[in-house]
């Protein structure tokens, strides 16, 4: 599903974010991306979602070299990828309902179906009672959960998350990770950037370790894919 082949990314000014990164993520697989701040985790996710382009090497998504996809075809690729941003990126002048509904509105889904799916997504992240509120009225953790609901509303085959539990308490973080596990078991390919090593260890999924823009370790899954509870 996703393949990095000797990928490097250098930003203007000479900042080398990634150097010779290679790995494969199979369809339906779940993995964590970890490493210290500045290791290149966010850049790696942005390359998959075509928010950035590699300076060298190839990023392949579903058999296509995304670095060579023309600008007009980018929206079609992005519809297949749900992205949870670290900084939420919510529309502050729009209600929670409208923020979550946006991908379905763009896709031309009927309003009745939008209502059903938005409320189901908000219920999944525990925000059904906040649908008429505006993002500035919510806590940082609640805004993060709105972003998660928006990312999963269109049922994308791939879900990318950049520090999704950064603003959540431990209990809510565990519930959210359980939701990611359930999505993965339904066939969604999931890649999560996180520095929460304790939570990652408990989940027992594959872990890619980044340091100074390079993958220095690739730890295999330790638990069977059927595990869904974090209470053991």
N, C-alpha and C positions, 0 to 999 in steps of 0.2 A: 504493500500500500504506500509506504513512504521509504525512500532510500536516499541517504546522503553519501555521495561518492567524492571523497577528497575535497570537501567544501571548505573554502576560506571566505571570510568577510572582513573587508577593511573599510572603515568609514572615512569620510573626508577629514583631513588633518593627520592621517596616518595611524589612527586607532585600529589595531588588529583585534576584532571581536572573536573571530573563529579562525582556527588554523588546522587544515587537513583533517576535517571531521568526516568519519565514515561510519555508518551503521544502517541497519534495515529494521523497519517496524512493520510486521505482517498485518494484513487485514484482520480485524477482530482482536488484536493484541492490546494490552495495557502496559504502560511503562511510566516510570518517573524519571525526571531529569533534575539532578541536584548538583550542588556546588556552591562555593562561596559567592557573595555579591560581586558582580562584575565578571563572573566566569564565562558568560556568553549564553546563558539559558534563554533570556528573552529574545536575543537575536536569532537563535536557532528556531524558535517558534515563529518569529516573524518571517523567516525565509520560507517556511512551509505554507504560511497563509498569504504569501506574495505581498507582504507589507514591506519587505526588503528583497533585493536580488543578491545572489552570491557574487563575490568578486572573482572566484574561480571554482572549479568543480561543478558538480551537478546535484540539484535537488530534484528527485523524481517523485511525483505524486500520482498514484493510480496509472503508472506506465508513461506519464508525460513529464518531460523536462520542464519544470515550471519556470526556469530562467529564460526560456525561449517562447513562453506564451505571450502573445500580443496583448496590448492594453485592453482592447475591446473584449477579449475572452476572459479577462481576469474575474469579472463578476460571476461568471458561470462556475469557475473553480471555487470561488469563495462560498458559493451556496452549498457546497459539499463539505464545508469546514465550519464547525462552531468554535468560536474563539472567546475565551473568558479573559479579559484584560485585567492587569493588576490595578489600573487606575479607573476601572469601571466603564468610562466612556459613555455615560448615559446622557440622554437629552434632558437637560434640567427643566426646560419649559414644557415638557410633555409628562403626562401622568405615567405612573408605573405600568398600567395596563398598556398604554400606547408604546412605551419603550419595549416591552416584551413582544408586542404584536408586530413591530416594525418589519422583521424578516418575512412574515406571512403577508403583510400588506404589499410589500414589494413583489412578492411572488403571485399576487392576485388571488389569494385564497378568499373564499366567501366569508362574510362577516360572522355568520352563525358558527362556522368552523373555527374562525379566529377566536371567538368568545370561548368556545369549549376548550380549545387547546391552551389558550393563555391562562385560563383559570386552573387547568390541570397542572401547568408548569409552575404557577405561583403556589399552588397547594403543595407541590413536591418540595419547594424550598421554604415552605412555612410563611408565605407572605400573602395569602389569599385575602386577608383583611386590609391590605395596604394598596389595593389596585387603583384606588382613586387619588392616592397621594402623589406628590412630586418628589423626585430624588433628593433635593435639598432638605426635605422634611424627614429623611431617613438617616439612620446611623450609617457609619462606614460599612459595617457588616451587612446591614440590610441592603445597601446599594450593591454590595458584592453579590448578594443572592439574586437581586434583580438581573444583574449581568449574566448570571448562570442560567436563569430561566430563559432569558433572551437567546442564549447560545444553544439551548437544547430544543427550543420551540419548533424549529424547522426539521427536527429529526435528522441531523446531518450524519453521514457515515463516519466522520472523523471529528473528534473533540479535542481542542488544544486549550490548556488552562495555565495561566501564568500566575503563580502564587495564589490560588483560589481561596485558601484558608487564612491568608495573611491578616485579615481583620476580624476573624471569627474566634469565639471562645472554644476551648477544647471539645466540649460536648457537641456544639454545632459543626465543628470541623470534622468530627467523627461521622456525624450524620451525612454531611456533604460527601465525604469520601465513600460512604456506603452507597450513595446515589450514583457516583461515578462507577463503582463496581457493578451495580445493577445495569447501568447503561452498557457497560462493556460486555456483560453476560448476554445482553440483547443483540450483540453484534457490532457495537460501536467501537471503533479504534480510538484509544484514549492515550494522550501524552500530556503529562502534568509536570510543570516546573515547580519545585517546592524545596524549601530549606528545612522543612519540619522532619528531621531525620527520625525522630521517635515514631511519628505517625506512619511514615514510609516503611519503617521496619516492621510495624505491626501488620501492615497490609500484605507484605511478603511478595509484592510484584517485582517485575524486572526493574532495575535501577541503572541508569546511565549517569556516570559521574563526570562532570566537566571541571576542568581546572585551567585557568589562563587560556581559554578558547580551544582546549583539546579534550577529547574523551580519554580519561585515564583509567576508567574501569567500566565494565559492563557486567553487572551482577544479575544472574538469572532469577526467574520467579521461584519462590520457595514454597508457596502454598498452592493447593489445587484451585483452579479457576472457579469452582462452584462456591467458594467461600464468599459470603455476603455480610456477615456480621462482624462488628468490631468489638463485641462484648466478650469474646472468649478469653 
